[in-house]
Amino acid sequence: MGTAEDFWARVEKTESCWLWRGGTRGNGYGTFWADRKRYYAHRYAFFLTHDHMPKGIVLHACDTPRCVRPSHLSDGTPADNVLDMWSKGRGKPPPVLVGEAHPHTRLTEATVLHIREQYASGQYSQRSLARTYGMDHASIGAIVRHETWRHIGGPHPAQAAA
């Protein structure tokens, strides 16, 4: 069963990528049997090169699933893989939903502005506003300090004190 010599005998070395010519999975990645276990060929190439299995996902600099060229492979995280994909124009980051566009919001922009104005007037505490709007006072505090709902205006606590 699979030795390093068996592995590299199934690789076609071109000027750019070293292509796996053994078996593949339905996703296009090569597979190699060693020690009674099936490995992805690019992960096994990483192992043969670095004397340890990768800790995470093996990234392909060339984006060729059958490539096993060591200089094209690096250890990474799932987040690294997604960022690599986006940087190369495959897929795009999801939109950042803020304010009323966020599916879990309970407030409107007008309500947030009103909360800020009420607090700035000095007639309402964060706790009283929290009771009025059915929220916890920490969330009200984040609103009046502009830590949340930053994209809309309204008075800041520093302005209210002046």
N, C-alpha and C positions, 0 to 999 in steps of 0.2 A: 504494500500500500504506500501511499504518497510520501516521497522523499523530496528534498529540495531539487535533486537532479530530475526527478519525474516532473516536478512542477515546472521548472524552467524549460524543459523539453517541449512543453505545450504552449510556449510563448513565442509569438512572431515579433521580432524586434524591428521596428521601422525607425525612421529618423525622428519621428515625434513620439507616438505612443507605442508601448509594447502591448500587443493585443493577445488576449487569452484565446486560445484555439481549442480548449477543452469544452466540457459541457457548460451549459448556461441555464439559468432559471428563466421563467417567463418574463421577468423584468429586464432581461438583457445582461445581468451581471453573471460573470463566470463562477463556476463552482469547482471545488477540488476536495477530494477525499484524503484524509490523513488521520491516522490513529483512530480509525473507525468512526470518524466524524466528518460531516460535510461542512466545509468553510466556503465563504465567498472568496473568490480568487484574489481580489484586491486586498482583502484583510490578511490572507495568507502571505501575500507578497510583502505586506507591511511587517508581518511577523518574521519572515525570513531576513528582512533587511535590518530590523531593529532588535531582534532577539526577544521580543515580547509582543503579545497581542495588543492591539490598540485599546485604549481605555474607553473610547467613545466611537463615534462614526468616522469612517475613513473618507475624507474628502478627496475628490478628484480635481486637480487644477485644470485638467483638460476637458472635463465633463464627458468623458467617454467611459461608459459602464464596463466595457471589456478591458480597459487599460489597467495594467499591473506594473507600469514603470515606476520604480520607487521614488524618483524625483517628482512625479506627478501626484503622489499620495501624501496626505498628512492626517494626523489624528485631530479630531474636533468634536464639538458637541452638536446636538440637534440645532441649537440656536446658531452656531457657526454655519451649519449647512444651509439654513434658511437665509441667513444674511448673504452667503455666497451666491445662492440662487437669485436673490433680489439684485445683487450687485451686477450680475451677468444678464439682467433683463428677462429672466424667466420668472413669471409671476410678479406680483407687486404687493407691497405691504398693505394690510387691511386699513381702511380709513379709520382715523381717530375720531370717535364720536364724542362730542362735548355738548354740554347744555341740554337743551330740549331734544336734540337729535339722539342723545344716549337713550337706549331702550329702558333703562332702570330709573330714569329720573322721575321724581315726584313733584318737581317744581317747574314753574315757567320762568322765563327771564324777567318778566314783569314782577313776579312774586319775589325773586331774589333781590331785585332793585328796591322793592318796597321794604324788605327785611333790612337791607343796608340803611335805608333812609330812616326807618323807625329806630334802629340802634343808634345811629348818628345823632338823632334828636336828643338823646340822653334820657328819654322817658321810658325806655324799655331795656330790660336786661337780656342777656343771652338766654337765661333760663326762662323768662316769661315769653320770649319769642319762640323758644323751643316748645313750650306748652301750647301756644297759639297755633303753631304749624304742625304739631304732632311729630316733632323730631327731637333728637337728643341735643343737649346744649353744645356739645363738641362740634356737631355738624353746623350749627348756627355760627359758632365761633369761626370755623373755617370759611364760611360764607362772608362774614363781616370783615375778616382779615384778608379777603381776596385770595385765599389759598385754593379755593374751589370757585368755579364760575368766573375765572379770570378774564374771560373774553368779553364780559360786560362791565360797564362802569358802575358808578355809584360812589358814595362817600367812603373814604377809608377811616378807620378808627383814629389815626393820627390827625386827620382833618377835623374830626368831631371834637377832639380835645383842644384844638387851637382856637 
